[in-house]
Amino acid sequence: MIKCISHKKSYPSQEIAEDALIEAHTHFDYGARSGPVNVYQCDDCGHYHLTSQGTMNARLAQLIKEGTLQRQKEAQYWASKLKRK
Ligand SMILES: [Zn+2]
């Protein structure tokens, strides 16, 4: 993986970066006003990074609107709870 001068984690494609963005929101409760909201292509390394600025990514916004993200969170909660038993 290419090291970027921004020191941000880089992703080789927009789709992979979006997957990471969505996964981050599944694992952490960012709420509406914190955490990464979108992905962008970097001028320095040519790869994609997550950003907490700007408008929300369309895929992420759609998942939140549909409640999919919330369901994934709950599924993950129970999966980890069962594992600890
Ligand atoms: Zn970069």
PDB file of the backbone (N, CA, C, O) and the ligand in Angstrom, with CONECT records:
HET     ZN  A 101       1
ATOM      1  N   MET A   1       0.838  -1.212   0.000  1.00  0.00           N
ATOM      2  CA  MET A   1       0.000   0.000   0.000  1.00  0.00           C
ATOM      3  C   MET A   1       0.873   1.262   0.000  1.00  0.00           C
ATOM      4  O   MET A   1       1.847   1.364   0.746  1.00  0.00           O
ATOM      5  N   ILE A   2       0.508   2.191  -0.832  1.00  0.00           N
ATOM      6  CA  ILE A   2       1.287   3.432  -0.956  1.00  0.00           C
ATOM      7  C   ILE A   2       1.102   4.301   0.286  1.00  0.00           C
ATOM      8  O   ILE A   2      -0.009   4.488   0.784  1.00  0.00           O
ATOM      9  N   LYS A   3       2.223   4.820   0.764  1.00  0.00           N
ATOM     10  CA  LYS A   3       2.142   5.747   1.904  1.00  0.00           C
ATOM     11  C   LYS A   3       1.874   7.138   1.369  1.00  0.00           C
ATOM     12  O   LYS A   3       2.577   7.635   0.488  1.00  0.00           O
ATOM     13  N   CYS A   4       0.857   7.746   1.914  1.00  0.00           N
ATOM     14  CA  CYS A   4       0.500   9.081   1.459  1.00  0.00           C
ATOM     15  C   CYS A   4       1.031  10.125   2.440  1.00  0.00           C
ATOM     16  O   CYS A   4       1.103   9.875   3.643  1.00  0.00           O
ATOM     17  N   ILE A   5       1.402  11.299   1.916  1.00  0.00           N
ATOM     18  CA  ILE A   5       1.907  12.352   2.805  1.00  0.00           C
ATOM     19  C   ILE A   5       0.829  12.838   3.771  1.00  0.00           C
ATOM     20  O   ILE A   5       1.138  13.455   4.790  1.00  0.00           O
ATOM     21  N   SER A   6      -0.423  12.564   3.453  1.00  0.00           N
ATOM     22  CA  SER A   6      -1.513  12.980   4.354  1.00  0.00           C
ATOM     23  C   SER A   6      -1.581  12.062   5.580  1.00  0.00           C
ATOM     24  O   SER A   6      -2.268  12.367   6.555  1.00  0.00           O
ATOM     25  N   HIS A   7      -0.853  10.923   5.520  1.00  0.00           N
ATOM     26  CA  HIS A   7      -0.855   9.911   6.574  1.00  0.00           C
ATOM     27  C   HIS A   7      -2.216   9.274   6.791  1.00  0.00           C
ATOM     28  O   HIS A   7      -2.436   8.582   7.786  1.00  0.00           O
ATOM     29  N   LYS A   8      -3.127   9.507   5.859  1.00  0.00           N
ATOM     30  CA  LYS A   8      -4.426   8.864   5.972  1.00  0.00           C
ATOM     31  C   LYS A   8      -4.332   7.479   5.358  1.00  0.00           C
ATOM     32  O   LYS A   8      -3.469   7.209   4.522  1.00  0.00           O
ATOM     33  N   LYS A   9      -5.224   6.619   5.781  1.00  0.00           N
ATOM     34  CA  LYS A   9      -5.284   5.296   5.190  1.00  0.00           C
ATOM     35  C   LYS A   9      -5.777   5.438   3.751  1.00  0.00           C
ATOM     36  O   LYS A   9      -6.742   6.158   3.495  1.00  0.00           O
ATOM     37  N   SER A  10      -5.125   4.759   2.816  1.00  0.00           N
ATOM     38  CA  SER A  10      -5.541   4.901   1.423  1.00  0.00           C
ATOM     39  C   SER A  10      -6.176   3.626   0.900  1.00  0.00           C
ATOM     40  O   SER A  10      -5.817   2.518   1.298  1.00  0.00           O
ATOM     41  N   TYR A  11      -7.115   3.809   0.009  1.00  0.00           N
ATOM     42  CA  TYR A  11      -7.837   2.699  -0.595  1.00  0.00           C
ATOM     43  C   TYR A  11      -7.664   2.770  -2.109  1.00  0.00           C
ATOM     44  O   TYR A  11      -7.700   3.855  -2.689  1.00  0.00           O
ATOM     45  N   PRO A  12      -7.476   1.606  -2.754  1.00  0.00           N
ATOM     46  CA  PRO A  12      -7.151   1.594  -4.177  1.00  0.00           C
ATOM     47  C   PRO A  12      -8.301   2.007  -5.102  1.00  0.00           C
ATOM     48  O   PRO A  12      -8.054   2.405  -6.241  1.00  0.00           O
ATOM     49  N   SER A  13      -9.538   1.921  -4.640  1.00  0.00           N
ATOM     50  CA  SER A  13     -10.641   2.331  -5.506  1.00  0.00           C
ATOM     51  C   SER A  13     -11.730   3.009  -4.690  1.00  0.00           C
ATOM     52  O   SER A  13     -11.803   2.874  -3.468  1.00  0.00           O
ATOM     53  N   GLN A  14     -12.567   3.739  -5.404  1.00  0.00           N
ATOM     54  CA  GLN A  14     -13.651   4.452  -4.729  1.00  0.00           C
ATOM     55  C   GLN A  14     -14.595   3.474  -4.034  1.00  0.00           C
ATOM     56  O   GLN A  14     -15.075   3.728  -2.929  1.00  0.00           O
ATOM     57  N   GLU A  15     -14.850   2.350  -4.707  1.00  0.00           N
ATOM     58  CA  GLU A  15     -15.777   1.378  -4.139  1.00  0.00           C
ATOM     59  C   GLU A  15     -15.246   0.800  -2.829  1.00  0.00           C
ATOM     60  O   GLU A  15     -15.993   0.653  -1.861  1.00  0.00           O
ATOM     61  N   ILE A  16     -13.967   0.475  -2.804  1.00  0.00           N
ATOM     62  CA  ILE A  16     -13.369  -0.082  -1.595  1.00  0.00           C
ATOM     63  C   ILE A  16     -13.370   0.958  -0.466  1.00  0.00           C
ATOM     64  O   ILE A  16     -13.603   0.634   0.699  1.00  0.00           O
ATOM     65  N   ALA A  17     -13.104   2.206  -0.843  1.00  0.00           N
ATOM     66  CA  ALA A  17     -13.125   3.284   0.150  1.00  0.00           C
ATOM     67  C   ALA A  17     -14.534   3.458   0.724  1.00  0.00           C
ATOM     68  O   ALA A  17     -14.704   3.673   1.924  1.00  0.00           O
ATOM     69  N   GLU A  18     -15.542   3.364  -0.152  1.00  0.00           N
ATOM     70  CA  GLU A  18     -16.928   3.479   0.317  1.00  0.00           C
ATOM     71  C   GLU A  18     -17.288   2.326   1.241  1.00  0.00           C
ATOM     72  O   GLU A  18     -17.971   2.520   2.247  1.00  0.00           O
ATOM     73  N   ASP A  19     -16.826   1.118   0.900  1.00  0.00           N
ATOM     74  CA  ASP A  19     -17.059  -0.038   1.768  1.00  0.00           C
ATOM     75  C   ASP A  19     -16.474   0.216   3.155  1.00  0.00           C
ATOM     76  O   ASP A  19     -17.100  -0.082   4.172  1.00  0.00           O
ATOM     77  N   ALA A  20     -15.262   0.772   3.179  1.00  0.00           N
ATOM     78  CA  ALA A  20     -14.598   1.055   4.448  1.00  0.00           C
ATOM     79  C   ALA A  20     -15.357   2.134   5.226  1.00  0.00           C
ATOM     80  O   ALA A  20     -15.482   2.069   6.449  1.00  0.00           O
ATOM     81  N   LEU A  21     -15.851   3.114   4.495  1.00  0.00           N
ATOM     82  CA  LEU A  21     -16.634   4.195   5.108  1.00  0.00           C
ATOM     83  C   LEU A  21     -17.889   3.629   5.780  1.00  0.00           C
ATOM     84  O   LEU A  21     -18.215   3.969   6.917  1.00  0.00           O
ATOM     85  N   ILE A  22     -18.577   2.764   5.047  1.00  0.00           N
ATOM     86  CA  ILE A  22     -19.812   2.165   5.559  1.00  0.00           C
ATOM     87  C   ILE A  22     -19.504   1.246   6.743  1.00  0.00           C
ATOM     88  O   ILE A  22     -20.240   1.216   7.729  1.00  0.00           O
ATOM     89  N   GLU A  23     -18.406   0.502   6.627  1.00  0.00           N
ATOM     90  CA  GLU A  23     -18.026  -0.385   7.720  1.00  0.00           C
ATOM     91  C   GLU A  23     -17.694   0.415   8.986  1.00  0.00           C
ATOM     92  O   GLU A  23     -18.033   0.009  10.097  1.00  0.00           O
ATOM     93  N   ALA A  24     -17.032   1.546   8.796  1.00  0.00           N
ATOM     94  CA  ALA A  24     -16.700   2.395   9.945  1.00  0.00           C
ATOM     95  C   ALA A  24     -17.960   2.840  10.657  1.00  0.00           C
ATOM     96  O   ALA A  24     -18.008   2.887  11.887  1.00  0.00           O
ATOM     97  N   HIS A  25     -18.984   3.169   9.877  1.00  0.00           N
ATOM     98  CA  HIS A  25     -20.241   3.622  10.489  1.00  0.00           C
ATOM     99  C   HIS A  25     -21.002   2.470  11.123  1.00  0.00           C
ATOM    100  O   HIS A  25     -21.819   2.681  12.020  1.00  0.00           O
ATOM    101  N   THR A  26     -20.739   1.256  10.663  1.00  0.00           N
ATOM    102  CA  THR A  26     -21.375   0.092  11.264  1.00  0.00           C
ATOM    103  C   THR A  26     -20.749  -0.215  12.623  1.00  0.00           C
ATOM    104  O   THR A  26     -21.433  -0.655  13.547  1.00  0.00           O
ATOM    105  N   HIS A  27     -19.443   0.023  12.732  1.00  0.00           N
ATOM    106  CA  HIS A  27     -18.729  -0.313  13.960  1.00  0.00           C
ATOM    107  C   HIS A  27     -18.801   0.770  15.024  1.00  0.00           C
ATOM    108  O   HIS A  27     -18.777   0.475  16.219  1.00  0.00           O
ATOM    109  N   PHE A  28     -18.887   2.017  14.595  1.00  0.00           N
ATOM    110  CA  PHE A  28     -18.857   3.118  15.558  1.00  0.00           C
ATOM    111  C   PHE A  28     -20.104   3.966  15.416  1.00  0.00           C
ATOM    112  O   PHE A  28     -20.637   4.151  14.322  1.00  0.00           O
ATOM    113  N   ASP A  29     -20.554   4.476  16.548  1.00  0.00           N
ATOM    114  CA  ASP A  29     -21.721   5.338  16.528  1.00  0.00           C
ATOM    115  C   ASP A  29     -21.286   6.779  16.323  1.00  0.00           C
ATOM    116  O   ASP A  29     -21.077   7.512  17.290  1.00  0.00           O
ATOM    117  N   TYR A  30     -21.152   7.182  15.087  1.00  0.00           N
ATOM    118  CA  TYR A  30     -20.669   8.531  14.830  1.00  0.00           C
ATOM    119  C   TYR A  30     -21.760   9.576  14.994  1.00  0.00           C
ATOM    120  O   TYR A  30     -21.475  10.731  15.313  1.00  0.00           O
ATOM    121  N   GLY A  31     -23.003   9.180  14.780  1.00  0.00           N
ATOM    122  CA  GLY A  31     -24.059  10.169  14.764  1.00  0.00           C
ATOM    123  C   GLY A  31     -23.988  10.967  13.471  1.00  0.00           C
ATOM    124  O   GLY A  31     -23.225  10.640  12.562  1.00  0.00           O
ATOM    125  N   ALA A  32     -24.785  12.005  13.407  1.00  0.00           N
ATOM    126  CA  ALA A  32     -24.907  12.726  12.148  1.00  0.00           C
ATOM    127  C   ALA A  32     -23.763  13.707  11.917  1.00  0.00           C
ATOM    128  O   ALA A  32     -23.486  14.071  10.774  1.00  0.00           O
ATOM    129  N   ARG A  33     -23.094  14.140  12.984  1.00  0.00           N
ATOM    130  CA  ARG A  33     -22.163  15.254  12.824  1.00  0.00           C
ATOM    131  C   ARG A  33     -20.715  14.930  13.141  1.00  0.00           C
ATOM    132  O   ARG A  33     -19.903  15.837  13.327  1.00  0.00           O
ATOM    133  N   SER A  34     -20.381  13.647  13.205  1.00  0.00           N
ATOM    134  CA  SER A  34     -18.974  13.325  13.422  1.00  0.00           C
ATOM    135  C   SER A  34     -18.587  12.109  12.604  1.00  0.00           C
ATOM    136  O   SER A  34     -19.441  11.417  12.051  1.00  0.00           O
ATOM    137  N   GLY A  35     -17.296  11.860  12.535  1.00  0.00           N
ATOM    138  CA  GLY A  35     -16.815  10.715  11.792  1.00  0.00           C
ATOM    139  C   GLY A  35     -16.722  11.012  10.305  1.00  0.00           C
ATOM    140  O   GLY A  35     -17.148  12.068   9.837  1.00  0.00           O
ATOM    141  N   PRO A  36     -16.156  10.061   9.573  1.00  0.00           N
ATOM    142  CA  PRO A  36     -16.020  10.260   8.125  1.00  0.00           C
ATOM    143  C   PRO A  36     -17.387  10.239   7.448  1.00  0.00           C
ATOM    144  O   PRO A  36     -18.256   9.455   7.830  1.00  0.00           O
ATOM    145  N   VAL A  37     -17.580  11.083   6.457  1.00  0.00           N
ATOM    146  CA  VAL A  37     -18.870  11.124   5.762  1.00  0.00           C
ATOM    147  C   VAL A  37     -18.756  10.780   4.279  1.00  0.00           C
ATOM    148  O   VAL A  37     -19.743  10.438   3.627  1.00  0.00           O
ATOM    149  N   ASN A  38     -17.527  10.879   3.759  1.00  0.00           N
ATOM    150  CA  ASN A  38     -17.410  10.638   2.325  1.00  0.00           C
ATOM    151  C   ASN A  38     -15.998  10.177   1.968  1.00  0.00           C
ATOM    152  O   ASN A  38     -15.114  10.119   2.822  1.00  0.00           O
ATOM    153  N   VAL A  39     -15.808   9.854   0.701  1.00  0.00           N
ATOM    154  CA  VAL A  39     -14.489   9.456   0.215  1.00  0.00           C
ATOM    155  C   VAL A  39     -14.066  10.439  -0.870  1.00  0.00           C
ATOM    156  O   VAL A  39     -14.911  11.073  -1.502  1.00  0.00           O
ATOM    157  N   TYR A  40     -12.770  10.566  -1.082  1.00  0.00           N
ATOM    158  CA  TYR A  40     -12.295  11.437  -2.166  1.00  0.00           C
ATOM    159  C   TYR A  40     -11.002  10.881  -2.732  1.00  0.00           C
ATOM    160  O   TYR A  40     -10.267  10.156  -2.061  1.00  0.00           O
ATOM    161  N   GLN A  41     -10.742  11.236  -3.981  1.00  0.00           N
ATOM    162  CA  GLN A  41      -9.484  10.811  -4.592  1.00  0.00           C
ATOM    163  C   GLN A  41      -8.420  11.850  -4.260  1.00  0.00           C
ATOM    164  O   GLN A  41      -8.615  13.055  -4.420  1.00  0.00           O
ATOM    165  N   CYS A  42      -7.287  11.333  -3.792  1.00  0.00           N
ATOM    166  CA  CYS A  42      -6.210  12.194  -3.309  1.00  0.00           C
ATOM    167  C   CYS A  42      -5.345  12.698  -4.458  1.00  0.00           C
ATOM    168  O   CYS A  42      -4.995  11.942  -5.364  1.00  0.00           O
ATOM    169  N   ASP A  43      -5.004  13.981  -4.410  1.00  0.00           N
ATOM    170  CA  ASP A  43      -4.127  14.552  -5.438  1.00  0.00           C
ATOM    171  C   ASP A  43      -2.694  14.073  -5.283  1.00  0.00           C
ATOM    172  O   ASP A  43      -1.939  14.037  -6.254  1.00  0.00           O
ATOM    173  N   ASP A  44      -2.317  13.707  -4.063  1.00  0.00           N
ATOM    174  CA  ASP A  44      -0.928  13.342  -3.790  1.00  0.00           C
ATOM    175  C   ASP A  44      -0.605  11.901  -4.136  1.00  0.00           C
ATOM    176  O   ASP A  44       0.429  11.627  -4.746  1.00  0.00           O
ATOM    177  N   CYS A  45      -1.483  10.969  -3.752  1.00  0.00           N
ATOM    178  CA  CYS A  45      -1.149   9.559  -3.985  1.00  0.00           C
ATOM    179  C   CYS A  45      -2.038   8.908  -5.041  1.00  0.00           C
ATOM    180  O   CYS A  45      -1.742   7.803  -5.496  1.00  0.00           O
ATOM    181  N   GLY A  46      -3.120   9.573  -5.439  1.00  0.00           N
ATOM    182  CA  GLY A  46      -3.989   9.023  -6.467  1.00  0.00           C
ATOM    183  C   GLY A  46      -4.952   7.968  -5.955  1.00  0.00           C
ATOM    184  O   GLY A  46      -5.799   7.478  -6.701  1.00  0.00           O
ATOM    185  N   HIS A  47      -4.822   7.618  -4.676  1.00  0.00           N
ATOM    186  CA  HIS A  47      -5.736   6.660  -4.071  1.00  0.00           C
ATOM    187  C   HIS A  47      -6.869   7.405  -3.376  1.00  0.00           C
ATOM    188  O   HIS A  47      -6.964   8.631  -3.436  1.00  0.00           O
ATOM    189  N   TYR A  48      -7.720   6.631  -2.719  1.00  0.00           N
ATOM    190  CA  TYR A  48      -8.884   7.242  -2.084  1.00  0.00           C
ATOM    191  C   TYR A  48      -8.720   7.278  -0.570  1.00  0.00           C
ATOM    192  O   TYR A  48      -8.175   6.352   0.031  1.00  0.00           O
ATOM    193  N   HIS A  49      -9.195   8.353   0.030  1.00  0.00           N
ATOM    194  CA  HIS A  49      -9.189   8.491   1.484  1.00  0.00           C
ATOM    195  C   HIS A  49     -10.600   8.802   1.958  1.00  0.00           C
ATOM    196  O   HIS A  49     -11.465   9.204   1.180  1.00  0.00           O
ATOM    197  N   LEU A  50     -10.811   8.603   3.265  1.00  0.00           N
ATOM    198  CA  LEU A  50     -12.071   9.021   3.873  1.00  0.00           C
ATOM    199  C   LEU A  50     -11.930  10.468   4.330  1.00  0.00           C
ATOM    200  O   LEU A  50     -10.844  10.911   4.704  1.00  0.00           O
ATOM    201  N   THR A  51     -13.026  11.186   4.294  1.00  0.00           N
ATOM    202  CA  THR A  51     -13.013  12.555   4.787  1.00  0.00           C
ATOM    203  C   THR A  51     -14.224  12.813   5.669  1.00  0.00           C
ATOM    204  O   THR A  51     -15.297  12.249   5.454  1.00  0.00           O
ATOM    205  N   SER A  52     -14.037  13.675   6.668  1.00  0.00           N
ATOM    206  CA  SER A  52     -15.155  14.012   7.557  1.00  0.00           C
ATOM    207  C   SER A  52     -15.796  15.321   7.114  1.00  0.00           C
ATOM    208  O   SER A  52     -16.709  15.834   7.762  1.00  0.00           O
ATOM    209  N   GLN A  53     -15.299  15.851   5.994  1.00  0.00           N
ATOM    210  CA  GLN A  53     -15.839  17.125   5.523  1.00  0.00           C
ATOM    211  C   GLN A  53     -16.643  16.953   4.246  1.00  0.00           C
ATOM    212  O   GLN A  53     -16.469  15.987   3.503  1.00  0.00           O
ATOM    213  N   GLY A  54     -17.529  17.916   4.011  1.00  0.00           N
ATOM    214  CA  GLY A  54     -18.310  17.899   2.779  1.00  0.00           C
ATOM    215  C   GLY A  54     -19.631  17.183   2.954  1.00  0.00           C
ATOM    216  O   GLY A  54     -20.079  16.930   4.072  1.00  0.00           O
ATOM    217  N   THR A  55     -20.242  16.862   1.837  1.00  0.00           N
ATOM    218  CA  THR A  55     -21.556  16.233   1.871  1.00  0.00           C
ATOM    219  C   THR A  55     -21.422  14.733   2.097  1.00  0.00           C
ATOM    220  O   THR A  55     -20.372  14.140   1.848  1.00  0.00           O
ATOM    221  N   MET A  56     -22.502  14.137   2.572  1.00  0.00           N
ATOM    222  CA  MET A  56     -22.462  12.714   2.865  1.00  0.00           C
ATOM    223  C   MET A  56     -22.489  11.886   1.587  1.00  0.00           C
ATOM    224  O   MET A  56     -23.193  12.206   0.629  1.00  0.00           O
ATOM    225  N   ASN A  57     -21.715  10.829   1.601  1.00  0.00           N
ATOM    226  CA  ASN A  57     -21.665   9.887   0.489  1.00  0.00           C
ATOM    227  C   ASN A  57     -23.056   9.319   0.201  1.00  0.00           C
ATOM    228  O   ASN A  57     -23.798   8.985   1.124  1.00  0.00           O
ATOM    229  N   ALA A  58     -23.401   9.211  -1.076  1.00  0.00           N
ATOM    230  CA  ALA A  58     -24.747   8.796  -1.467  1.00  0.00           C
ATOM    231  C   ALA A  58     -25.083   7.388  -0.974  1.00  0.00           C
ATOM    232  O   ALA A  58     -26.196   7.135  -0.510  1.00  0.00           O
ATOM    233  N   ARG A  59     -24.114   6.472  -1.076  1.00  0.00           N
ATOM    234  CA  ARG A  59     -24.363   5.088  -0.630  1.00  0.00           C
ATOM    235  C   ARG A  59     -24.609   5.047   0.872  1.00  0.00           C
ATOM    236  O   ARG A  59     -25.513   4.361   1.349  1.00  0.00           O
ATOM    237  N   LEU A  60     -23.781   5.800   1.617  1.00  0.00           N
ATOM    238  CA  LEU A  60     -23.917   5.829   3.067  1.00  0.00           C
ATOM    239  C   LEU A  60     -25.251   6.461   3.465  1.00  0.00           C
ATOM    240  O   LEU A  60     -25.952   5.952   4.339  1.00  0.00           O
ATOM    241  N   ALA A  61     -25.593   7.573   2.816  1.00  0.00           N
ATOM    242  CA  ALA A  61     -26.845   8.271   3.114  1.00  0.00           C
ATOM    243  C   ALA A  61     -28.048   7.358   2.874  1.00  0.00           C
ATOM    244  O   ALA A  61     -29.010   7.355   3.643  1.00  0.00           O
ATOM    245  N   GLN A  62     -27.972   6.589   1.797  1.00  0.00           N
ATOM    246  CA  GLN A  62     -29.051   5.670   1.444  1.00  0.00           C
ATOM    247  C   GLN A  62     -29.208   4.582   2.508  1.00  0.00           C
ATOM    248  O   GLN A  62     -30.328   4.250   2.898  1.00  0.00           O
ATOM    249  N   LEU A  63     -28.086   4.029   2.976  1.00  0.00           N
ATOM    250  CA  LEU A  63     -28.122   2.966   3.984  1.00  0.00           C
ATOM    251  C   LEU A  63     -28.700   3.478   5.296  1.00  0.00           C
ATOM    252  O   LEU A  63     -29.445   2.770   5.974  1.00  0.00           O
ATOM    253  N   ILE A  64     -28.351   4.720   5.652  1.00  0.00           N
ATOM    254  CA  ILE A  64     -28.880   5.299   6.883  1.00  0.00           C
ATOM    255  C   ILE A  64     -30.379   5.534   6.739  1.00  0.00           C
ATOM    256  O   ILE A  64     -31.155   5.260   7.654  1.00  0.00           O
ATOM    257  N   LYS A  65     -30.773   6.046   5.572  1.00  0.00           N
ATOM    258  CA  LYS A  65     -32.171   6.336   5.312  1.00  0.00           C
ATOM    259  C   LYS A  65     -33.029   5.065   5.356  1.00  0.00           C
ATOM    260  O   LYS A  65     -34.136   5.066   5.895  1.00  0.00           O
ATOM    261  N   GLU A  66     -32.504   3.998   4.786  1.00  0.00           N
ATOM    262  CA  GLU A  66     -33.256   2.740   4.739  1.00  0.00           C
ATOM    263  C   GLU A  66     -33.256   1.994   6.066  1.00  0.00           C
ATOM    264  O   GLU A  66     -34.034   1.061   6.266  1.00  0.00           O
ATOM    265  N   GLY A  67     -32.367   2.418   6.976  1.00  0.00           N
ATOM    266  CA  GLY A  67     -32.258   1.719   8.252  1.00  0.00           C
ATOM    267  C   GLY A  67     -31.361   0.496   8.185  1.00  0.00           C
ATOM    268  O   GLY A  67     -31.258  -0.257   9.153  1.00  0.00           O
ATOM    269  N   THR A  68     -30.716   0.296   7.049  1.00  0.00           N
ATOM    270  CA  THR A  68     -29.844  -0.870   6.873  1.00  0.00           C
ATOM    271  C   THR A  68     -28.665  -0.834   7.836  1.00  0.00           C
ATOM    272  O   THR A  68     -28.263  -1.852   8.399  1.00  0.00           O
ATOM    273  N   LEU A  69     -28.123   0.370   8.008  1.00  0.00           N
ATOM    274  CA  LEU A  69     -26.964   0.519   8.868  1.00  0.00           C
ATOM    275  C   LEU A  69     -27.311   0.132  10.305  1.00  0.00           C
ATOM    276  O   LEU A  69     -26.536  -0.537  10.989  1.00  0.00           O
ATOM    277  N   GLN A  70     -28.479   0.563  10.740  1.00  0.00           N
ATOM    278  CA  GLN A  70     -28.923   0.255  12.094  1.00  0.00           C
ATOM    279  C   GLN A  70     -29.095  -1.250  12.279  1.00  0.00           C
ATOM    280  O   GLN A  70     -28.730  -1.801  13.318  1.00  0.00           O
ATOM    281  N   ARG A  71     -29.652  -1.910  11.268  1.00  0.00           N
ATOM    282  CA  ARG A  71     -29.840  -3.366  11.350  1.00  0.00           C
ATOM    283  C   ARG A  71     -28.502  -4.082  11.394  1.00  0.00           C
ATOM    284  O   ARG A  71     -28.333  -5.062  12.121  1.00  0.00           O
ATOM    285  N   GLN A  72     -27.539  -3.581  10.601  1.00  0.00           N
ATOM    286  CA  GLN A  72     -26.205  -4.202  10.607  1.00  0.00           C
ATOM    287  C   GLN A  72     -25.550  -4.041  11.967  1.00  0.00           C
ATOM    288  O   GLN A  72     -24.879  -4.949  12.457  1.00  0.00           O
ATOM    289  N   LYS A  73     -25.752  -2.875  12.573  1.00  0.00           N
ATOM    290  CA  LYS A  73     -25.197  -2.604  13.896  1.00  0.00           C
ATOM    291  C   LYS A  73     -25.765  -3.575  14.913  1.00  0.00           C
ATOM    292  O   LYS A  73     -25.034  -4.138  15.728  1.00  0.00           O
ATOM    293  N   GLU A  74     -27.081  -3.766  14.857  1.00  0.00           N
ATOM    294  CA  GLU A  74     -27.723  -4.671  15.802  1.00  0.00           C
ATOM    295  C   GLU A  74     -27.250  -6.104  15.591  1.00  0.00           C
ATOM    296  O   GLU A  74     -27.009  -6.831  16.555  1.00  0.00           O
ATOM    297  N   ALA A  75     -27.119  -6.505  14.337  1.00  0.00           N
ATOM    298  CA  ALA A  75     -26.644  -7.859  14.026  1.00  0.00           C
ATOM    299  C   ALA A  75     -25.245  -8.057  14.599  1.00  0.00           C
ATOM    300  O   ALA A  75     -24.929  -9.110  15.153  1.00  0.00           O
ATOM    301  N   GLN A  76     -24.418  -7.030  14.455  1.00  0.00           N
ATOM    302  CA  GLN A  76     -23.052  -7.119  14.939  1.00  0.00           C
ATOM    303  C   GLN A  76     -23.010  -7.171  16.471  1.00  0.00           C
ATOM    304  O   GLN A  76     -22.200  -7.881  17.066  1.00  0.00           O
ATOM    305  N   TYR A  77     -23.905  -6.400  17.084  1.00  0.00           N
ATOM    306  CA  TYR A  77     -23.986  -6.374  18.536  1.00  0.00           C
ATOM    307  C   TYR A  77     -24.295  -7.772  19.068  1.00  0.00           C
ATOM    308  O   TYR A  77     -23.654  -8.254  20.002  1.00  0.00           O
ATOM    309  N   TRP A  78     -25.283  -8.403  18.459  1.00  0.00           N
ATOM    310  CA  TRP A  78     -25.657  -9.741  18.938  1.00  0.00           C
ATOM    311  C   TRP A  78     -24.580 -10.768  18.614  1.00  0.00           C
ATOM    312  O   TRP A  78     -24.327 -11.676  19.405  1.00  0.00           O
ATOM    313  N   ALA A  79     -23.953 -10.626  17.463  1.00  0.00           N
ATOM    314  CA  ALA A  79     -22.886 -11.561  17.096  1.00  0.00           C
ATOM    315  C   ALA A  79     -21.757 -11.508  18.107  1.00  0.00           C
ATOM    316  O   ALA A  79     -21.223 -12.544  18.502  1.00  0.00           O
ATOM    317  N   SER A  80     -21.388 -10.289  18.533  1.00  0.00           N
ATOM    318  CA  SER A  80     -20.277 -10.174  19.475  1.00  0.00           C
ATOM    319  C   SER A  80     -20.706 -10.600  20.873  1.00  0.00           C
ATOM    320  O   SER A  80     -19.900 -11.117  21.645  1.00  0.00           O
ATOM    321  N   LYS A  81     -21.965 -10.382  21.191  1.00  0.00           N
ATOM    322  CA  LYS A  81     -22.473 -10.784  22.497  1.00  0.00           C
ATOM    323  C   LYS A  81     -22.495 -12.318  22.632  1.00  0.00           C
ATOM    324  O   LYS A  81     -22.134 -12.879  23.667  1.00  0.00           O
ATOM    325  N   LEU A  82     -22.925 -12.957  21.561  1.00  0.00           N
ATOM    326  CA  LEU A  82     -22.997 -14.420  21.584  1.00  0.00           C
ATOM    327  C   LEU A  82     -21.595 -15.043  21.645  1.00  0.00           C
ATOM    328  O   LEU A  82     -21.378 -16.082  22.269  1.00  0.00           O
ATOM    329  N   LYS A  83     -20.658 -14.368  20.976  1.00  0.00           N
ATOM    330  CA  LYS A  83     -19.298 -14.882  20.943  1.00  0.00           C
ATOM    331  C   LYS A  83     -18.676 -14.896  22.354  1.00  0.00           C
ATOM    332  O   LYS A  83     -17.872 -15.768  22.684  1.00  0.00           O
ATOM    333  N   ARG A  84     -19.067 -13.910  23.174  1.00  0.00           N
ATOM    334  CA  ARG A  84     -18.453 -13.776  24.497  1.00  0.00           C
ATOM    335  C   ARG A  84     -18.989 -14.794  25.498  1.00  0.00           C
ATOM    336  O   ARG A  84     -18.400 -14.990  26.560  1.00  0.00           O
ATOM    337  N   LYS A  85     -20.091 -15.434  25.167  1.00  0.00           N
ATOM    338  CA  LYS A  85     -20.698 -16.362  26.104  1.00  0.00           C
ATOM    339  C   LYS A  85     -19.781 -17.535  26.426  1.00  0.00           C
ATOM    340  O   LYS A  85     -20.151 -18.412  27.207  1.00  0.00           O
TER     341      LYS A  85
HETATM  342 ZN    ZN A 101      -3.261  10.472  -0.525  1.00  0.00          ZN2+
END
